[in-house]
Amino acid sequence: MAKWDYDGPILEIENLSISFFTRAGEIPAVMDFSCIVQPGEAMGLVGESGCGKSTVALGVMQDLGKNGKIVGGSIKFKGRDLNAMTVAELRDLRGSEIAMIYQEPMASLNPAMKIGRQLMEVPMIHEGMSEGDAYKLALEVVESVRLPDPERMLKSFPHQLSGGQQQRIVIAMALMSKPSLLILDEPTTALDVTVEAGIVDLVKDLGEKFGTSMLFISHNLGLVMDTCDRLCVMYSGEAVETGSIAEVFDRMQHPYTQGLFRSIPLPGADKNARPLIAIPGNFPLPHERPEGCNFGPRCTYFEEGRCNKGEIPMFPAGDRHETRCLKFQEIDWTAPPDVAVKAEKTQAGDVILKVDTLKKYYEVAASALFGGGEKRVVKANETVSLEAREAETLAIVGESGCGKSTLAKVLLGLETATEGHVLLENNDIAMTPIERRDTRTVADVQMVFQNPFDTLNPSHSIGNQIIRVLEKFKVGNSQAEREEKMLELLDLVKLPREFARRMPRQLSGGQKQRIGIARAFAGGPKVVVADEPVSALDVSVQAAVTELLMDIQRESRTTMLFISHDLSIVRYLADRVMVMYLGHVVEMGSTDQVFAPPYHPYTEALLSAVPIADTSVEKKRIVLDGDIPSAMNPPSGCPFQTRCRFKSEVPGGLCEREVPPMRTLTDGHQVKCHLEQEILDRMEPVIKVHAAE
Amino acid sequence: MLGFFLRRFGVMVLTAMCLTLIVFSLVNLQPNLEKLAKEQNNMRMTDQQVTIWLQEEGFDRPLLTRYAEWAGNFVTGDLGDSTRFRKPVSEIVGERLYLTGKLMFWVMVVMVPSALLVGVLAGMREGSFQDRSLSTFAIATTATPEYVSGVVFTVIFSSKLVGLQWFSGSASKAMDGITFYNFTLPVMTMAIYGMGYIARMTRASMAEVMTAQYIRTARLKGVSFRSIVVKHALRNALIAPFTVIMLQFPWLLTGVVIVENLFNYKGFGWLLVEAAGNNDIELLLSCSVVAVAVVLITQLISDIGYVYLNPRIRVKS
């Protein structure tokens, strides 16, 4: 039997080092990592991609693959050294004592096995439970992760559930034999914010209910603050700071932690008065780590001859608070950051882009493979109207399936509208597909894509790809002129001119996205649609790319449509915000209007769902039930009525019968809701910032 | 579901029509018809006699008319008479197809399980010694065509040269009764050639599945390696090779032509060669229809099986 009693900490990792052995030699992924997780405690592991946080988790699981190997240190689970265990002992432990929850729920569930089977397997293996008992237990656990209709769930295959439901099943699977330690590897990264909020709530409750210790891996500081008691910040394979949430968030003792906090948009940040401060430079590759402090080359407090000499150990900096910084006692942590330039707020100009009652329906056959069947209609955009002015940033906010990407496609001409108008300076382009648009129009409406990794052709050099765009837009009269213009564009996005000869694979994610921005701005566009331009990038790079985008826009007075699901960044950079839900615009107004009450009930829930990494912020917790309905089969009446907490406040079931009209509340602030004015007026702000201590 | 079958059936009829029309027009080219006339009568016929005979037999009418006539007869079950065997075509085809069916059945019984076993064993631990040796074996077998392996096997297992003489080098007796002695060599020759291919596909699919995240989930759930392979990986790994196995049926038809002639087993493949070699128009046409039917029916089975194996695809009615 695998379970045994032990009074000490659940997990003790001491000076752990993990390396991967490849043809290029030994690549250290984790170095000298130590942490302790006490019973019932939730430990957060925070860092950017490649910092080794997932490797630590897999190291605990002793599942590092063929190339990975633990080269030093020990991992003790309830006092027993995991490194010394046999395969059979480990197998006994996995799933029964230590369980793991993964990033992509769909990929983590066996597609050809019913959910019930996958759940029942766990107690059947570890406790030798009979099939009938295992089924009963599975029903109980599925119920405890708050899934509707457990019996139907158990009979389903994974693909029949939504992403949020799948993740709940993965959690249920991990809880089947009441483990002592739960490892969560970016459990909500693939999910929408309102769904994420539900999962986070669930994980917290279950942790309290079962007393399970947790190792929570995330790149999102806000999320870690919401779920964990303690955290450990990792950088380039090392723990750089560890301590309780309150200690690390409010009395940070490492420059990297400080840099992280300054590069994320917190409620106080403002793009003109208090811009984000990016961490300069790039993440070092594992085999190019510098001597001494790994963070040294990017650190503003760097001291030659001291920080780049020898090993730097962890220093105690308070109650269970440690930091890997030589100068932590010398640095004045309370000093305000140097703000380089305060920019003037730009004045919006004339209306450049006007969208009028735009509709986009897709027709899909019931089954594409075999044809026939009923034609079904996906209502991707329903009566979308907006105006965007010169030099203005209009943010389009909403979760997956809300129609924001469809809107972008129609603007760019990748799709044509079903009904309505898109006026680009009085020129209706709603029905003109991109092939039939003239060069000027194509150059005028450009896009910065979400994933910089897939949008550059891997077999052409950066310079050629930009020149190709210039040729297409008929910029410049000769090759030499275009070459010159291309180099200017590289200057514009703050990349060295040598990059022209590089191939995309030689660039980091942030650099690739800069090329994407250079391409979009090559033809002097009037409107740039930025579709989640930084969401695929690491936190420290996000700030730099965001600032760059803002700078270029400010200078070229381009209209920007900024599509995002991340409300913190929207609040930071947008002038006006449009909130979409299931193809409808539910709220629109200036950023201040949208982020303050009265809200549309959906905006309220969205605001409360976004994790904010600031201990002085108090949030009202509103967790939406269920998932976003399918656009194929939208609810009757108001699109949000199935999840709205105010539905009972509207008499006579009006919400179920009629789509509410767009109401203008105050100047330029519009809401699509049936709620009475007085109820709207009674709403309280979701986010309250306490006065700084 | 019914609609799906009807559509598939329609496709089958259409394909059969196109193919037979091509075969029909090729065998009805003028020089071939003249040759036919001389073969049916005597080799020293004058050109005039040939023309008169062709007119009498109705071969001078437009091609499409005659095709329509043949197709009409075919639908009512009259497949015409074979000039080679002087018997109704339906009789001959049925008889020979039955013999080939027996051969194919045994080939499949030997080939599919062993190929899947080899593939799964090789793919479950990618890059291991076991994988590399089984993969080498699989590649070697696919690289050896039947007319090579058939001869080699005959020499090794049935000739006095090596002296083993375990099996018979001729399968003609197998038409009356199958025994280990007379049927092993043809079955082995065909099965080994096809096996390598399926084994390679299964290996690739298995190796991919073994790196999937849900296999990691199962591993970190504490499932033993054996159960991971049997319960979690196998079904997912068999989805891709299943289509390949079904594609092997039409391919076996061509293999049958070589093997049946090599081992003197008078089945469908042998019949096809006889019909083509003897300018037997009616027989050749019926053989093509059979070939089309075999190809499309196996494809239908493959699609349905795929749907059954892969829960993500369901035929909607």
Chai-1 contact restraints between the chains, C-beta under 6 A:
chainA,res_idxA,chainB,res_idxB,connection_type,confidence,min_distance_angstrom,max_distance_angstrom,comment,restraint_id
A,M61,B,L220,contact,1.0,0.0,6.0,A-B,restraint_1
A,R91,B,G222,contact,1.0,0.0,6.0,A-B,restraint_2
A,R94,B,L220,contact,1.0,0.0,6.0,A-B,restraint_3
A,R94,B,G222,contact,1.0,0.0,6.0,A-B,restraint_4
A,G95,B,K221,contact,1.0,0.0,6.0,A-B,restraint_5
A,G95,B,G222,contact,1.0,0.0,6.0,A-B,restraint_6
A,M100,B,L220,contact,1.0,0.0,6.0,A-B,restraint_7
A,A107,B,Q213,contact,1.0,0.0,6.0,A-B,restraint_8
A,S108,B,Q213,contact,1.0,0.0,6.0,A-B,restraint_9
A,S108,B,Y214,contact,1.0,0.0,6.0,A-B,restraint_10
A,S108,B,T217,contact,1.0,0.0,6.0,A-B,restraint_11
A,L109,B,Y214,contact,1.0,0.0,6.0,A-B,restraint_12
A,N110,B,Y214,contact,1.0,0.0,6.0,A-B,restraint_13
A,N110,B,H232,contact,1.0,0.0,6.0,A-B,restraint_14
A,A112,B,R235,contact,1.0,0.0,6.0,A-B,restraint_15
A,A112,B,N236,contact,1.0,0.0,6.0,A-B,restraint_16
A,V122,B,K221,contact,1.0,0.0,6.0,A-B,restraint_17
A,I125,B,G222,contact,1.0,0.0,6.0,A-B,restraint_18
A,F157,B,P311,contact,1.0,0.0,6.0,A-B,restraint_19
A,H159,B,R312,contact,1.0,0.0,6.0,A-B,restraint_20
A,A366,B,K316,contact,1.0,0.0,6.0,A-B,restraint_21
A,S367,B,K316,contact,1.0,0.0,6.0,A-B,restraint_22
A,F370,B,F4,contact,1.0,0.0,6.0,A-B,restraint_23
A,G373,B,K316,contact,1.0,0.0,6.0,A-B,restraint_24
